[in-house]
Amino acid sequence: MATGLSGMDMLRFAGSLVLVLGLLGGLLWGLKRMQSGVRLSGGLRQLQVIDSVSVGPRQKIALVRVGGRDVLVGVSPTQLTALGSWPAASVDDSESPDAP
């Protein structure tokens, strides 16, 4: 009668270890994603990404609202470039088919 671990026991142990490490990694990833939206000061956010469009493999154009201004920004892996800026549009300024 052998007192050591059988091959099936070792496989079960390895599977459990992989499962626990995977759950831990997922939990840490989720906490990191949640933390990026939390502000310590509790104030209103001054920076909002309104929309973004991918224009290349690692390049995009984003419309960002900073305070009371909308800024069009080009984004690449190494650089951010402001392409244009104008006062933020209010809800009443939305385009309608009847507008001239």
N, C-alpha and C positions, 0 to 999 in steps of 0.2 A: 504494500500500500504506500503510495507516494504522498508526501506531505507538501510538496511544492505546488506552484500554480500550474494549471493546465493551459494549453494553447487557447482554449475558449475563454478562460478567465482573463488572460492577458489581452485578448481582443476586446472583451467587454470593458476592461479597464482603460485601454487606449481610446475606445469610442466615447466613453464617459468623459475622459479628459478633453478630447477634441470638442465635445458638446459644451462643456463648461467654459472652455476658452473662447469658443464662438459666441456664446451668450454674453460673456464679459466684454468682448470686443464690440458686439452690437449695442450693449448698454452704454459703453463709453462713447461710441459714435453718436448715439441718440442724445446723450447729455451734451455733447459738444454742439450739435445742431440746435438744441433748445437754448443753450447759453448764448449763442450769437444773437438771438432776438430779445434777450433780457437786458434792460438798462439798469444800472445800479442807482442812478439818480431818480428814476421813476418819472422823469419829465417826458415831454413829447419828443418824438423823433424829429430831428431836423433834416435827415437825409432819407429819401425814399427812392427806390428804383421803380419807376413807373412802368417801363417796358424795355425789353432788350431783344435784339435780333442778331443771330449768328451770321457773319459775313465770310467766314473762313474757318479752317480747322481749329484755330485757337484765337480767333479774333471776333469781336462783336461790337455792335453799336448799342449804347444804352441811353435812355432818356431818364435823367435823374432830377428829382426835385430837391433843391437845397434851400431851406427857408421859404422865401417867396419867389424863387426863380427856378425855371426849368433849364437844365443844361444838357446838351447832347454831347456824349462822351464816347470816344473811340477807345476800345480796350484791347490790349494785346498782352502777351505773357510778360513783357518787360516794361510796358508803358501805358499810361492813361493820358489821353489828349482831349482837351475841351474843343469841340467842333463848333459850338454855337451856344448862345445863352439868350434868354428872353424872360419877361415876367411870367410867372405861373398863371395858367388859365384857370379861371374860376368855373364853377359848375354851370353858371348862367351863360358862359361863352361857348358852350358846345354848339357844334355846327348842326343846323337843321336844314331840311330841303327847301324851306321857304326863305332862307337867308339870301340876300343879294350877292 
